[in-house]
Amino acid sequence: MDILAMGTAAVTSAARYTVSTGASGTLQLVNDVLVAAMTAAGLVVGAALDPVGQRLADRSRAAEEHQRLAREADKRRAGTPAPDDAGPASDEPVVDDRSGTDEPEPSGVADAHNLLAQGRSPSRTVAAAVLTGGLFAGLAVEFGPDVVLAPFAVFFAMLVSVSITDLSHRLVPRWAIYGSVALIVPLLVVTSAVDHRWDHLWGAAIGGAVAFVVFFAIWWFVPRGMGYGDVRLAGVIGITTGYLSLIHAYLAFLAGFVIGMVFGLVMMAVLASGRKTKIPFAPALAIGAVVAVFFGSHLAHSLFGTGS
């Protein structure tokens, strides 16, 4: 009962950011301007980040290949053959950024590579800009003129960028994750200071730590089922959605796994490859996070009877 009460309080506190439907005319005008400004900002940010994400993915791929060749050369000099299925016991975590491995796929394993074009692609860039603009507009509607917009705008921009690189390269660039964390965490601290919500930082810390540990364990024991980039991404999702409440973080990953499962079933049907089909997981995690941010309070109320 105490846990349920804490969950109710957390979700209710998170829901306070939602814009009131009974806003005055002046406030409505401010909100309309804010939505327009955020949409424009999202269009610019999305268009700018798409080519940046592609360059980061290309550099990460080149660095991976260089390190793989160096490890194989070291093994040959030591007189031991390179293993066909290198796992986390022999690889450093920072090496494996992809939702898979560097090794060739064994016979019968289908890989959903190149679901989006790599490199320069005007159509992909336009799609990234429109998607980011729409998400930024949704944040403006959801939170209104609140400083919390800043960290969540960075968060959503990163989600779009890494989802695209995972679909085009099967890779989540580490520097996209590190750069977003370097912006999100200070912005969450500033938000807590402005809104006097220091307790929300505890939810961010717990959500990020638990998500990272759980995903790290999955990656460690089933390295072919998940890339280390997904582990990093899970930590950021846990931090940001956990800032709203731990229930929001839980719903983000629940939705992400459900969406990933559905996407996997669709890809298995399309490729006719069975259970061994490998798919990019970052887009599913990203969609789950977006669902939690926009609909977390409503879902918590429907599923657990919490919130308002």
ABEGO torsion letter per residue (X at the ends): XAAAAAAAAAAAAAAAABBBAABBAAAAAAAAAAAAAAAAAAAAAAAAAAAAAAAAAAAAAAAAAAAAAAAAAAAAAAGBBBBABBBAAABBAAABABBEBABBBBBGBBBBBGABBBEBBAAAAAAAAAAAAAAAAAAAAAAEBBAAAAAAAAAAAAAAAAAAAAAAAGBBBAAAAAAAAAAAAAAAAAAAAAAGBAAAAAAAAAAAAAAAAAAAAAAAABAAABBAAAAAAAAAAAAAAAAABAAAAAAAAAAAAAAAAAAAAAAAAAAGAEAABBBBAAAAAAAAAAAAAAAAAAAAAAAAGBEX
